[in-house]
């Protein structure tokens, strides 16, 4: 529905420019901005936010360099949780540097 509505609005703006109801430069700017918005939306929706792999285990060097950081396990995934990672209950995975799960994008935002 989103791609259809923005595509329809671009066609309407182009039609207005062709009939003289709107300057051509404004319609070009509008269509470029719509294309950029759609490409950013598609990239955010289709890009993996950076999930923590199941085989992630902290190395000895990390443990020695940062002894103040306690090693924690995810109660859902049963894997080691790096600092700043959180388990998303909607995606059902641990996401590195997770901010929130966006319902508009249907993806985690990291």
C-alpha positions, -999 to 999 in steps of 0.1 A, spaced: 0 0 0 28 24 8 46 20 -25 13 22 -44 2 54 -27 36 72 -32 37 60 -68 2 72 -74 11 106 -59 42 109 -81 21 101 -112 -4 128 -101 23 154 -97 38 145 -131 3 148 -147 -1 182 -130 33 193 -144 24 182 -179 -9 200 -179 7 232 -166 -8 232 -131 26 228 -114 61 239 -124 82 210 -138 110 217 -114 88 212 -84 74 179 -98 110 167 -104 120 176 -69 89 158 -55 95 127 -74 132 126 -64 123 130 -28 97 103 -30 122 79 -46 148 86 -19 122 80 8 111 47 -7 146 35 -11 155 44 25 123 26 36 131 -5 16 167 -6 29 157 -3 65 130 -30 61 153 -55 43 186 -49 61 196 -73 90 200 -52 122 230 -73 133 219 -103 152 242 -121 176 252 -155 162 245 -186 181 281 -195 182 292 -162 198 315 -170 227 338 -143 243 375 -150 239 400 -151 267 415 -119 255 382 -101 259 378 -115 294 413 -104 305 410 -69 289 376 -62 304 373 -80 338 348 -55 351 322 -66 325 303 -96 337 294 -122 311 257 -126 307 236 -152 290 203 -145 271 175 -163 289 157 -168 257 184 -178 232 208 -194 257 238 -177 241 263 -152 254 251 -116 253 276 -90 242 273 -56 259 244 -34 247 227 -63 230 191 -71 238 167 -100 230 138 -89 207 107 -109 216 91 -101 182 120 -112 161 129 -139 186 167 -132 184 194 -112 202 203 -80 183 236 -62 187 232 -26 199 194 -28 197 174 4 201 139 -8 195 117 -30 173 99 -7 148 64 -19 139 64 3 108 95 -13 94 88 -48 109 125 -49 119 147 -41 148 165 -8 147 201 -10 160 
